[in-house]
Amino acid sequence: MSVPPATPAHPPARVTAVLRVLVLSTFVVFLNETIMVNAIPRLMREFEVTAAAAGWLSTAFMLTMAVVIPVTGWFLQRVTTRTAFGLAMALFLAGTALAAAAPAFPVLLAARVVQASGTAVMMPLLMTTLMTLVPPQDRGRVMGNITLVISVAPALGPAVSGVLLQLGSWRLLFLAVLPIAGAMAVFGRRTLVNVGEPQAGPIDWPSVPLAAAGFGALVYGLSELGAGDASQAPVSPAATTAVGAVLVALFVWRQLALQRSSTPLLDLRALTFRHFSVALALMCLSFMGLMGAFILLPIYLQEVCGLTSLQTGLLLIPGGLTMGLLGPQVGKLYDRVGAPRLVVPGAVVTALCLALFALTGEGTSPWLVLGLHVALSAGMAFVFTPVFTSGLTVLPPHLYPHGSAILGSLQQVAAAAGTALVISVMTGHTATAAADGSDATGALATGIRWGFGVGAVLGALTVLVALLVRTPPVPEPPAAPQAQDAGDTTPDKAAENPV
């Protein structure tokens, strides 16, 4: 999907329909990403697998995302919007149906890989289409609405899974999603229009295995570094991480070489734009701190505070809702006051909340944890929407797909790195506290406090980077491009409010 050279002052009515379809479809696939959180113990019993094996249902999903996303920059420039959407939803539906009928654990694991392949296409497709069709002066508001969707969906996942597991089999987790995703796929194919024209071009095949092996090994190695049985792993996680880093470096070197003579798989010229690079650094640090906190909170609430998995999911929902509901308001503020006045206070609130989490213990009330989580989510809402908007706005249109792919790829790496860091610190200090005579719960509480302390340090670094954020200048809107149906070259009537 190539991008037009300009955006209209008021997107056509069809543009509104395109964005709504993509946003709703992204909500469905993102809900599925966290819907299996509470099903792991039941799957361990039914399939007679270990916790480590069951954990691969999440690890494989994350690895697939890390492998597929780097290729989407090239892919989205060479297929139509309808084709990209159809492929993403077809993969997601196929994976969901296979998971619902899975007779054995390996089949369920393969189904999660297929699901993740579709999910990996949806987010870059949504971001690229938004940046292509929405004029710069309206992007904050529209990006805020998208933040609502991508924040609420993962937050609802654990609670939805808890309710469905109370009603019956774990297969309901997939059977409930299947008709909704199917309806969105049918509606989307009928409603979507093609944005721009595909650009035929060669693919650099050596770059594909380099990206897949490099990002896959890097994310897997980082995710395994904090595992309690890392020392018993057949291949050292540290060695896997090092190999992944070397392969990613080779991938980057090849893309830089291709930029001078051919078409790279992932165009890294997006990194030469200062606004984008600063936004990327801030996003990575924020994701490291946020994912570390999200990993520690369920452990703390269940193992230290004694809550059930369903109670934990319900307690964490208000934070996700807060981040989502603030998104549209933050987006409107961005269009009026710019990024720095939003990002810096948001980063400060985030760092303070992570520091306060480091003071929690066995006697801390879950209600206090709820309040801190809501405040943390609010701080993140003031960071993510302006960062995504200001970072991508500065790129020229032909780099939108590549900028979205770079953001998505490094999100996966940052999430894995943040998780590995806090879990490693938590595990080490838990063992030290236990050796010093603390009981199991007290030792774990000590380890979790140290883990949150790491998050607080990451939060402080985020504040420093946030001070570098600037609002990019809004270019003058040139001639309006057209979003077209196949065979239809007539633009629709303009609409005032996309999404």
C-alpha positions as CSV (number, residue, x, y, z in Angstrom):
1,M,0.0,0.0,0.0
2,S,1.8,3.1,-1.2
3,V,0.9,6.4,0.4
4,P,-0.4,9.5,-1.3
5,P,1.8,12.5,-1.2
6,A,-0.7,14.6,0.8
7,T,-3.7,14.5,3.1
8,P,-7.1,16.3,2.8
9,A,-8.3,19.0,5.1
10,H,-11.4,17.0,5.8
11,P,-11.2,13.3,5.1
12,P,-14.0,11.8,3.0
13,A,-16.8,9.9,4.6
14,R,-15.2,6.7,3.4
15,V,-12.1,7.6,5.3
16,T,-14.1,7.6,8.5
17,A,-15.5,4.2,7.7
18,V,-11.9,2.9,6.9
19,L,-10.5,4.0,10.3
20,R,-13.5,2.7,12.3
21,V,-13.3,-0.7,10.7
22,L,-9.6,-0.9,11.4
23,V,-9.9,0.4,15.0
24,L,-12.7,-2.1,15.8
25,S,-10.8,-5.0,14.2
26,T,-7.7,-4.1,16.1
27,F,-9.7,-4.1,19.3
28,V,-10.8,-7.7,18.7
29,V,-7.3,-9.0,18.0
30,F,-5.7,-7.1,20.9
31,L,-8.3,-8.4,23.3
32,N,-7.2,-11.9,22.3
33,E,-3.6,-11.1,23.1
34,T,-4.3,-11.2,26.9
35,I,-7.4,-13.3,27.1
36,M,-5.4,-16.5,27.9
37,V,-3.8,-15.1,31.1
38,N,-6.1,-16.9,33.5
39,A,-6.3,-20.1,31.5
40,I,-2.8,-21.3,32.0
41,P,-3.4,-23.5,35.1
42,R,-6.4,-25.2,33.5
43,L,-4.4,-25.9,30.3
44,M,-1.6,-27.4,32.4
45,R,-4.0,-29.8,33.9
46,E,-6.0,-30.7,30.7
47,F,-2.9,-31.2,28.4
48,E,-0.6,-32.4,31.2
49,V,2.1,-29.9,30.4
50,T,4.5,-28.0,32.7
51,A,4.2,-24.3,33.5
52,A,7.2,-23.6,31.3
53,A,5.5,-25.3,28.4
54,A,2.2,-23.6,29.0
55,G,4.0,-20.3,29.1
56,W,5.0,-20.8,25.5
57,L,1.4,-19.9,24.6
58,S,2.4,-16.3,25.5
59,T,6.0,-16.5,24.5
60,A,5.2,-17.9,21.0
61,F,2.7,-15.1,20.4
62,M,5.3,-12.4,21.4
63,L,8.0,-14.1,19.3
64,T,5.8,-14.2,16.2
65,M,4.9,-10.6,16.6
66,A,8.7,-9.8,16.8
67,V,9.4,-11.8,13.6
68,V,6.5,-10.6,11.5
69,I,6.4,-6.8,12.3
70,P,9.8,-5.9,10.7
71,V,8.5,-7.2,7.4
72,T,5.3,-5.2,7.5
73,G,7.0,-2.0,6.3
74,W,7.8,-3.6,3.0
75,F,4.5,-5.6,2.8
76,L,2.1,-2.7,3.4
77,Q,3.7,-0.7,0.5
78,R,3.1,-3.6,-2.0
79,V,-0.5,-4.7,-1.3
80,T,-3.8,-2.8,-1.2
81,T,-5.5,-1.9,2.1
82,R,-8.2,-4.5,1.5
83,T,-5.7,-7.2,0.8
84,A,-3.7,-6.4,3.9
85,F,-6.8,-6.3,6.1
86,G,-8.2,-9.5,4.5
87,L,-4.9,-11.4,5.1
88,A,-4.6,-10.2,8.7
89,M,-8.2,-11.2,9.6
90,A,-8.0,-14.5,7.7
91,L,-4.9,-15.5,9.6
92,F,-6.5,-14.4,12.9
93,L,-9.7,-16.3,12.2
94,A,-7.9,-19.4,11.1
95,G,-5.8,-19.4,14.2
96,T,-8.8,-18.8,16.5
97,A,-10.8,-21.6,14.9
98,L,-7.8,-24.0,15.1
99,A,-7.3,-23.1,18.8
100,A,-10.9,-23.6,19.7
101,A,-10.8,-27.2,18.2
102,A,-7.2,-28.0,19.3
103,P,-7.0,-31.7,20.3
104,A,-3.5,-31.4,21.7
105,F,-1.2,-28.8,23.1
106,P,1.2,-28.5,20.1
107,V,-1.9,-27.7,17.9
108,L,-3.0,-25.0,20.3
109,L,0.6,-23.6,20.3
110,A,0.6,-23.5,16.5
111,A,-2.8,-21.8,16.5
112,R,-1.4,-19.0,18.7
113,V,1.4,-18.5,16.2
114,V,-1.2,-18.2,13.3
115,Q,-3.2,-15.7,15.4
116,A,-0.2,-13.6,16.2
117,S,0.7,-13.4,12.5
118,G,-2.6,-11.7,11.8
119,T,-2.3,-9.5,14.8
120,A,1.2,-8.4,13.8
121,V,-0.2,-6.9,10.5
122,M,-3.2,-5.1,12.0
123,M,-1.5,-2.5,14.2
124,P,1.0,-1.2,11.5
125,L,-1.8,-1.2,9.0
126,L,-4.0,0.9,11.3
127,M,-1.2,3.4,12.1
128,T,-0.1,3.7,8.4
129,T,-3.6,4.3,7.2
130,L,-4.2,6.9,9.9
131,M,-1.1,8.8,9.1
132,T,-1.9,8.7,5.4
133,L,-5.5,9.9,5.6
134,V,-5.8,12.2,8.6
135,P,-4.4,15.7,8.3
136,P,-1.6,16.6,10.8
137,Q,-3.8,19.1,12.7
138,D,-6.3,16.3,13.5
139,R,-4.0,13.4,14.2
140,G,-3.8,14.0,18.0
141,R,-7.6,13.6,18.4
142,V,-7.8,10.5,16.1
143,M,-4.7,8.9,17.8
144,G,-6.4,9.5,21.1
145,N,-9.4,7.4,20.0
146,I,-7.0,4.7,18.9
147,T,-5.3,4.8,22.3
148,L,-8.7,4.1,23.9
149,V,-9.0,0.9,21.9
150,I,-5.5,-0.5,22.3
151,S,-5.5,0.3,26.0
152,V,-8.9,-1.0,27.0
153,A,-8.7,-4.3,25.0
154,P,-5.6,-5.8,26.8
155,A,-7.0,-4.6,30.1
156,L,-10.3,-6.4,29.5
157,G,-8.6,-9.6,28.4
158,P,-7.9,-11.1,31.9
159,A,-11.3,-10.2,33.2
160,V,-13.1,-11.5,30.2
161,S,-11.1,-14.8,30.4
162,G,-11.9,-15.0,34.1
163,V,-15.7,-14.8,33.4
164,L,-15.6,-17.2,30.5
165,L,-13.6,-19.7,32.5
166,Q,-16.2,-19.6,35.2
167,L,-18.9,-20.4,32.6
168,G,-17.2,-23.4,31.1
169,S,-14.3,-24.8,29.1
170,W,-11.2,-22.8,28.1
171,R,-12.4,-23.3,24.5
172,L,-14.9,-20.6,25.2
173,L,-12.1,-18.1,25.1
174,F,-11.8,-18.7,21.4
175,L,-15.4,-19.6,20.6
176,A,-16.5,-16.3,22.0
177,V,-14.1,-14.3,19.9
178,L,-14.6,-16.2,16.7
179,P,-18.0,-14.9,15.7
180,I,-17.1,-11.3,16.6
181,A,-13.9,-11.5,14.5
182,G,-15.8,-13.1,11.7
183,A,-18.4,-10.3,11.6
184,M,-15.7,-7.7,11.6
185,A,-13.9,-9.4,8.7
186,V,-17.1,-9.6,6.6
187,F,-18.1,-6.0,7.5
188,G,-14.5,-4.8,6.8
189,R,-14.3,-6.4,3.4
190,R,-17.6,-4.7,2.4
191,T,-16.7,-1.3,3.8
192,L,-13.0,-0.8,3.4
193,V,-11.5,1.3,0.6
194,N,-8.1,1.1,-0.9
195,V,-5.8,3.9,0.1
196,G,-3.2,4.8,-2.6
197,E,-1.8,2.3,-5.0
198,P,0.5,-0.7,-4.4
199,Q,4.1,-0.3,-5.5
200,A,5.6,-3.3,-7.2
201,G,9.1,-3.9,-6.1
202,P,11.6,-6.7,-5.2
203,I,12.1,-8.1,-1.8
204,D,15.6,-8.5,-0.4
205,W,15.3,-12.2,0.6
206,P,18.5,-12.3,2.7
207,S,17.0,-9.6,4.9
208,V,14.0,-11.7,5.8
209,P,15.8,-14.5,7.7
210,L,18.1,-12.0,9.2
211,A,15.1,-10.0,10.6
212,A,13.2,-13.2,11.7
213,A,16.2,-14.8,13.4
214,G,17.6,-11.6,14.8
215,F,14.5,-10.1,16.4
216,G,13.1,-13.6,17.3
217,A,16.3,-14.6,19.1
218,L,16.7,-11.2,20.8
219,V,13.1,-11.2,22.1
220,Y,13.3,-14.9,23.2
221,G,16.6,-14.5,24.9
222,L,15.5,-11.4,26.8
223,S,12.2,-13.1,27.8
224,E,14.1,-16.1,29.1
225,L,16.8,-14.2,31.0
226,G,14.5,-13.6,34.0
227,A,13.1,-17.1,34.1
228,G,13.6,-19.0,37.3
229,D,15.0,-22.1,35.5
230,A,17.2,-20.1,33.0
231,S,20.3,-21.9,34.2
232,Q,18.8,-25.3,33.3
233,A,17.8,-24.1,29.7
234,P,19.3,-26.2,26.9
235,V,20.7,-23.0,25.3
236,S,21.8,-20.1,27.5
237,P,19.4,-17.2,27.3
238,A,22.4,-14.8,27.5
239,A,23.9,-16.5,24.5
240,T,20.6,-16.4,22.6
241,T,20.3,-12.7,23.4
242,A,23.9,-12.1,22.2
243,V,23.3,-14.0,18.9
244,G,20.0,-12.1,18.4
245,A,21.8,-8.8,18.9
246,V,24.5,-9.7,16.4
247,L,21.9,-10.8,13.8
248,V,19.9,-7.6,14.3
249,A,23.1,-5.6,13.9
250,L,23.8,-7.5,10.6
251,F,20.2,-6.7,9.5
252,V,20.7,-3.0,10.2
253,W,23.9,-3.0,8.3
254,R,22.3,-4.6,5.3
255,Q,19.4,-2.2,5.3
256,L,21.8,0.8,5.4
257,A,23.7,-0.7,2.5
258,L,20.4,-1.3,0.5
259,Q,19.3,2.3,1.1
260,R,22.2,3.4,-1.1
261,S,21.6,1.1,-4.0
262,S,18.2,-0.7,-3.8
263,T,15.0,-1.0,-1.7
264,P,15.5,-2.0,1.9
265,L,13.1,-4.4,3.6
266,L,12.9,-1.9,6.5
267,D,13.8,1.7,5.6
268,L,15.9,3.0,8.5
269,R,16.0,6.6,7.2
270,A,13.1,7.2,9.5
271,L,15.7,7.3,12.3
272,T,17.4,10.3,10.8
273,F,14.4,12.4,11.9
274,R,15.1,13.8,15.4
275,H,11.4,13.9,16.5
276,F,10.9,10.3,15.5
277,S,14.2,9.1,17.2
278,V,13.3,10.9,20.5
279,A,9.8,9.5,20.4
280,L,11.2,6.1,19.8
281,A,13.6,6.3,22.7
282,L,10.8,7.6,25.0
283,M,8.5,4.8,23.9
284,C,11.0,2.1,24.5
285,L,11.8,3.3,28.1
286,S,8.1,3.7,28.8
287,F,7.3,0.2,27.6
288,M,10.1,-1.3,29.6
289,G,8.8,0.3,32.8
290,L,5.2,-0.3,32.1
291,M,5.6,-4.0,31.1
292,G,7.7,-4.6,34.1
293,A,5.0,-3.2,36.3
294,F,2.3,-5.2,34.5
295,I,4.2,-8.4,35.1
296,L,4.9,-7.7,38.8
297,L,1.4,-6.5,39.7
298,P,-0.5,-9.9,39.2
299,I,2.3,-11.7,41.0
300,Y,2.0,-9.3,43.9
301,L,-1.7,-9.2,44.1
302,Q,-2.1,-13.0,43.9
303,E,1.0,-14.3,45.8
304,V,1.4,-11.6,48.4
305,C,-2.1,-10.1,48.8
306,G,-3.9,-13.4,48.3
307,L,-6.4,-12.3,45.6
308,T,-7.8,-14.8,43.0
309,S,-7.0,-14.5,39.3
310,L,-10.5,-13.1,38.6
311,Q,-10.2,-10.6,41.4
312,T,-6.8,-9.5,40.1
313,G,-8.2,-9.0,36.6
314,L,-11.1,-7.0,37.8
315,L,-8.9,-4.8,40.0
316,L,-6.7,-4.0,37.0
317,I,-9.5,-3.1,34.7
318,P,-10.0,0.5,36.0
319,G,-6.4,1.4,35.1
320,G,-6.8,0.2,31.5
321,L,-10.1,2.0,31.2
322,T,-8.5,5.2,32.6
323,M,-5.7,5.1,30.0
324,G,-8.3,4.4,27.2
325,L,-10.8,7.0,28.2
326,L,-8.2,9.7,28.7
327,G,-6.7,9.0,25.2
328,P,-9.3,11.0,23.2
329,Q,-9.0,14.0,25.6
330,V,-5.2,13.9,25.6
331,G,-5.4,13.7,21.8
332,K,-7.5,16.9,21.7
333,L,-5.1,18.6,24.0
334,Y,-2.2,17.6,21.8
335,D,-3.8,19.3,18.9
336,R,-4.1,22.5,21.0
337,V,-1.0,22.7,23.2
338,G,1.5,20.3,21.6
339,A,3.6,17.4,23.0
340,P,5.9,18.8,25.7
341,R,3.2,20.1,28.0
342,L,1.6,16.7,28.1
343,V,4.5,14.3,27.9
344,V,6.7,15.8,30.7
345,P,3.9,15.8,33.4
346,G,2.8,12.3,32.3
347,A,6.3,11.0,32.6
348,V,6.7,12.6,36.1
349,V,3.5,11.0,37.3
350,T,4.5,7.6,35.9
351,A,7.9,7.8,37.6
352,L,6.3,8.8,41.0
353,C,3.8,5.9,40.8
354,L,6.5,3.4,40.1
355,A,8.5,4.7,43.0
356,L,5.5,4.4,45.3
357,F,4.9,0.8,44.1
358,A,8.4,0.1,45.4
359,L,7.2,0.9,48.9
360,T,4.4,-1.6,48.9
361,G,4.5,-4.7,51.1
362,E,2.5,-7.5,52.7
363,G,0.2,-5.1,54.6
364,T,-0.5,-2.8,51.7
365,S,-4.2,-2.5,50.9
366,P,-5.3,-3.7,47.4
367,W,-7.3,-0.5,47.2
368,L,-4.1,1.5,47.4
369,V,-2.7,-0.6,44.7
370,L,-5.8,0.1,42.6
371,G,-5.3,3.9,43.1
372,L,-1.7,3.7,42.2
373,H,-2.4,1.6,39.1
374,V,-5.1,4.1,37.9
375,A,-2.6,7.0,38.4
376,L,0.1,5.1,36.6
377,S,-2.3,4.5,33.7
378,A,-3.3,8.1,33.6
379,G,0.4,9.2,33.4
380,M,1.0,6.8,30.6
381,A,-2.0,8.2,28.7
382,F,-0.3,11.6,28.7
383,V,2.8,10.0,27.3
384,F,1.8,7.5,24.7
385,T,-0.7,9.5,22.6
386,P,1.5,12.6,22.1
387,V,4.6,10.4,21.6
388,F,3.1,8.3,18.8
389,T,1.5,11.3,17.1
390,S,4.6,13.6,17.2
391,G,7.0,10.8,16.3
392,L,5.1,9.6,13.2
393,T,3.9,13.1,12.0
394,V,7.4,14.3,11.2
395,L,8.0,11.4,8.7
396,P,7.4,11.8,5.0
397,P,4.4,9.7,3.7
398,H,6.6,7.1,2.0
399,L,8.2,6.3,5.4
400,Y,4.9,5.8,7.4
401,P,4.8,2.0,6.9
402,H,8.5,1.7,7.9
403,G,8.1,4.1,10.9
404,S,5.2,2.0,12.2
405,A,7.1,-1.2,11.7
406,I,10.2,0.2,13.6
407,L,7.9,1.3,16.4
408,G,6.2,-2.1,16.6
409,S,9.4,-4.1,16.4
410,L,11.1,-2.1,19.2
411,Q,8.0,-2.3,21.3
412,Q,8.4,-6.1,21.4
413,V,12.1,-5.8,22.2
414,A,11.4,-3.2,24.9
415,A,8.6,-5.3,26.5
416,A,10.8,-8.4,26.6
417,A,13.8,-6.4,28.0
418,G,11.7,-4.7,30.7
419,T,10.2,-8.1,31.7
420,A,13.6,-9.8,31.9
421,L,15.1,-7.0,33.9
422,V,12.4,-6.7,36.6
423,I,12.0,-10.5,36.9
424,S,15.7,-11.1,37.2
425,V,16.0,-8.4,39.9
426,M,12.9,-9.8,41.7
427,T,14.1,-13.4,41.6
428,G,17.6,-12.5,42.9
429,H,16.4,-10.4,45.8
430,T,13.7,-12.9,46.7
431,A,16.3,-15.6,47.0
432,T,18.6,-13.3,49.0
433,A,15.7,-12.5,51.4
434,A,14.8,-16.1,51.8
435,A,18.4,-17.0,52.6
436,D,18.3,-14.3,55.3
437,G,15.4,-16.0,57.0
438,S,12.3,-14.4,55.5
439,D,9.3,-16.6,54.9
440,A,8.2,-17.3,51.4
441,T,5.6,-14.5,51.2
442,G,7.9,-11.9,52.8
443,A,10.8,-12.8,50.6
444,L,8.7,-12.5,47.5
445,A,7.3,-9.1,48.7
446,T,10.9,-7.9,49.1
447,G,11.9,-9.1,45.6
448,I,8.8,-7.4,44.1
449,R,9.7,-4.1,45.8
450,W,13.2,-4.3,44.2
451,G,11.5,-5.0,40.8
452,F,9.4,-1.9,41.1
453,G,12.5,0.0,42.1
454,V,14.0,-0.9,38.7
455,G,10.8,0.4,37.2
456,A,11.2,3.7,39.1
457,V,14.7,4.1,37.7
458,L,13.4,3.5,34.2
459,G,10.7,6.1,35.0
460,A,13.3,8.7,36.0
461,L,15.2,8.1,32.7
462,T,11.8,8.5,30.9
463,V,11.4,12.0,32.5
464,L,14.9,13.0,31.2
465,V,14.1,11.9,27.6
466,A,10.7,13.5,27.9
467,L,12.4,16.9,28.3
468,L,13.8,16.5,24.7
469,V,10.3,16.0,23.2
470,R,9.2,18.8,20.8
471,T,6.0,19.3,18.8
472,P,6.9,19.0,15.1
473,P,5.7,21.8,12.8
474,V,2.4,21.1,11.0
475,P,2.9,21.2,7.2
476,E,0.6,23.1,5.0
477,P,-2.1,20.8,3.6
478,P,-1.6,20.4,-0.1
479,A,-4.0,18.9,-2.6
480,A,-6.2,16.2,-1.2
481,P,-5.7,12.5,-2.2
482,Q,-8.6,10.1,-2.6
483,A,-9.5,6.9,-0.8
484,Q,-10.9,4.6,-3.5
485,D,-12.8,1.5,-3.9
486,A,-11.6,-1.0,-6.4
487,G,-12.7,0.5,-9.7
488,D,-14.2,3.6,-8.1
489,T,-12.3,6.9,-8.6
490,T,-15.0,9.2,-7.2
491,P,-14.3,10.7,-3.8
492,D,-17.1,10.7,-1.2
493,K,-18.5,13.7,0.6
494,A,-16.2,15.1,3.2
495,A,-16.8,14.3,6.8
496,E,-15.8,16.5,9.7
497,N,-14.9,13.8,12.3
498,P,-12.8,10.8,11.3
499,V,-13.2,8.0,13.8
